[in-house]
């Protein structure tokens, strides 16, 4: 009833004005009203709802718009909804602040119309509603659009490759050339509707082996060519807060020049926030060169007066950032970008004219201060192969813009004997460069022993994607690969007696949410009871990886299925190593930790469990400035808790940048962390988190030890500890936990006299595949 009242269909209520958009006549502004409105700002994409389909309400939005002098807005719902999972301690404030799945919210368009009906008719004229409530991989969505299109002024905002969000959809990824997406765009075109979409230009990882610098542009351009009669608004121009973006302004320049149906919006993130990967002067030049194809739009979602978190702006701040940018443009261009382009895009007649391609006016660079944060030089982009290899698939110390040579330059001359407690022999494709390569790399940097992990997850190669090498290379999902444990066993059993004591194998390849997972653990353990030394790395709340899992259920450390495994571990005396983020993504400004309570539940319920909290609960985007206080308190409280320092912990949380006498920047451990580790020196170990590859193979790194920088970086820490504490963290703790009193099965034995010796040396059967980072190809160098 509300829908029909506000935007009645033919034959229901009043008959609407017959035009391509099908909006009710009384909501259509007069030319005089539109001219007056053009003195303000047109918000090209405004979200009435947040990811949980909540809103402060359209009345509050109208207040915010009036205060910010926003006179018109294309208003949309939110096409996907976030699940509020029962195990979450509180409702997350953002899509990526927890691990709950997303799903297509097909009810959102009706909710939008209902909300708009709650304000006066004069305020309803401010809004041009867009429809977005479709399952983008459903061929029937095109038919559904035809049934509701007359109530709306456009299709959007539809989410295609929006990594952090769309990775949480437990559906096939909707990409630009997906058949259902094509059908939906065709239906919109027939109805005269423009299309508003958000789709990243590239993947989360920036690797040299990926096709071009921006791997999703080919499919995006294919969509533009296929639908050459459709007007598109590309929200944010494909920019997002990860990746390397040098030279991207030239890409946008080419796209806008070759496809006049394409429009881009400049967002607050592009000019002020986390996505400002281009210099503002370059964006200004684009706006001047293509004055009819650039507009502005906000990113606030649902909360306009009171933001849900300090990470978000209110609506007024969003608009202020955009207006500050527009005010620095030439007057005629500024009017187009501020209002007229969006008005024309959504079907209004423009109030001003400007000549496209009339020449680009000079932009004063002084008006647009250079942004250093997030801007990557060409040298950084061209160093892709070395970057990939140095960082072990982009995951650790040198993955933050530091080269291997810088890592080695930073460390002192004191060298330490080390046990690596976090070494993955397998990668996310279940490939390895082999135990021999690992042993050679270990010897080169004084790693005498290592915990031998497989990789419990395998990256799926979707038919519409370029072949991935790392789980972040595209939006394809990951799945549990249980054979990984047998592969680890086979590689260990293929070792001669001299090398077996250097690797302590661990069981890891099981689904942490499966109540039957303990059966897999028991089966593997009983097959080789004298070989296994631990259970792990168990992947629980792992920000990017968890979002890509095919499972709908989020793996958590206190899951009932894992509790069965913990009891088995206690019975067999096996340590358990678990990755479980301490907090949700983006909550670094909050005092509390969302997920620490889940860890504490395990520690209380299993006081005899030797529990190792991998990465100390820190992840790429999780880690507070005072995290050392949390760990200190927990170690005081729980004697069964132990800490693994590996992966990004060192670079993102433990260390700080300090200038050196030679002008270089060095990463140095913070005093607070040194003090905490000294206090608990019998409870902490270090690890590389190197994944599958141990030696470089490419034009820039032909024979570089990839393990070394992930180990020698800790020497600085050891030098700040007392000798006893340093030896504990570097070696003694790990030896005590995993190697002491281990009767290592030799290649020859008697067994029970009836069956073959279970630990006899077996033939080398697992291919040793060395990665060429420049082209993404593997070379088989032998077998292990």
ABEGO torsion letter per residue (X at the ends): XAAAAABBBBGBEBBBBBBAAGBBAAABBBAAAAAAAAABBBBABBBABBAAGBBAEAAAAAAAAAAAGBABBBBBBBABBBBBBAABABBBABAAABABBBBBBAAAAAAAAAAAAABBAAAAAABBBBBABBBAABAAAAAAAAAAAAABABBOBBBBBBAAAAAABBBBBBBAABAAAAAAAAAAAAAGBBBBBBBBABBABBBAABBEABAAAAAAAAAAAABAABBBBBBGGGBBABEBABGAAAAAAAAAAABAABBBBBBAAAAABAABABBAAAAAAAAAABAAABBBBBABBGBAABBABAABBBAAAAAAAAAAAAAABBAAAAAAAAAAAAAAAAGBBBABBBBBGAEBBBBBAAABBBBABGBBBAAAAAAAAAAAAAAGGGABAAAAGBBAAAAAAABBABBBBBBBABBBABBAAGBBAEAAAAAAAAAAAGBABBBBBBBABBBBBBAABBBBABAAABABBBBBBAAAAAAAAAAAAABBAAAAAABBBBBABBBAABAAAAAAAAAAAAABAAABABBOBBBBBBAAAAAABABABBBBAABAAAAAAAAAAAAAGBBBBBBBBABBBGAAABABBAAAAAAAAAAAABAABBBBBBGGGBBAABEBAAAAAAAAAAAAABAABBBBBBEAAAAAAABBBBBBAAGBBBBBBBAAAAAAAAAAAAABBBBAGBBGBABBBBAABABBBAAAAAAAAAAAAAAABBAAAAAAAAAAAAAAAAABGBBBBBABBAEAGABBBAABBBBBABBBBBBBAAAGBBBBAEBX
